[in-house]
């Protein structure tokens, strides 16, 4: 589908709406759509996204600002209609070959009312693409915009439903406000929240992102980290059994073992084979991952640090440690720790971490971990955000179906 997105400005201009549009464009391009930005300010930063920049579409264009001064006083100046027609010609040309137009905020704010009026005229043209109005803010529902609004045309365009358009808002509050404004049912309005780009937020290494995609880690909860080499004294078999019991109440649990095989003992290969066999016996192939199976390369400290930030808990069941630096690293990223009660780890963790014995029953340790997670608000909040507000999830569950709905509805209206 050929999709155009319209706003006063677009990336790299810094702004909340501009940022959202940048994410939308990336996701739509990833999904195979052809995306075009139409705006008054901005410049191309993504080779997959076409840019049409015409200053007359901006909220800061000199002529737009002059007309806005009169509009803010409640007067429609003589130049309004001429500017509207000029913008309409720009839009017609820019939208050639476009299958769907998404308009961000222009139909709800009085920043460039000639542009809003041109869009209204365009929406009634037989050859115009279907339009989605994406509302982040609503001038008629926001007191700080009161001085810019007056009864009648063109201000009423911002509080009137345009026939044939599809409505999207960013929150339940905006949904109710828009429903009140348009005198329509809230069920007729789509809610699509803004999201977070986890890879950028965590500043993840390229190699880390590859691992995450390979094991579908962003959808996991909880994520347990075991940052050790694969050697018998690390007691990895206990961790596997703990995950097996934990999965009963947390079916999306995943554990990541980051280290390679221990380099100095040939018996470590036999130990690794026993671990993968144990994993298979418990049916945990999609719950327990050894990064050593995904790469033979050395993993830099930056990648290991990524996994600390991505994880919900450090699980450290070693039978023997000379020191135990993972306890320190976990503390630096505020990661809860469940570890064996051996002297070096107790010295580092004190009363601030959770202990168990290396020979405790795995099901008992799993129960303790489960009870902790069920009562830990930071874990609950983080899982909720990862599950509901990751951009990729929002796109496939909410945005892509709306794109299809708008195109289908427009086709039916023009049969």
Secondary structure, DSSP 8 states (H G I E B T S, - for coil): -EEEEE-SB-TTS-SHHHHHHHHHHHHHHHTT-EEEEEESB-----TTEEEEE-GGGSSS-HHHHHHHHHHHTT---THHHHHHHHHHHHHHHHTTT-SEEEEESTTT--S-HHHHHHHHHHHTSTTS-EEEEEES--GGG-GGGGGG--SSTTGGGGGS--TT-EEEESSHHHHHHHHHHHT--GGGSEE----B-HHHHTT--HHHHHHHHHHTGGG-SSEEEE---B-GGG-HHHHHHHHHHHTTT-TT-EEEE---B-SS-THHHHHHHHHHHHHHHTT-TTTEEEGGGT--S---HHHHHHHHHH-SEEEE--S--SS-HHHHHHHHTT--EEEE--HHHHHHHTTSSEEE-TTS-HHHHHHHHHHHHHH-HHHHHHHHHHHHSBHHHHIIIIIHHHHHHHHHHHHHHT-
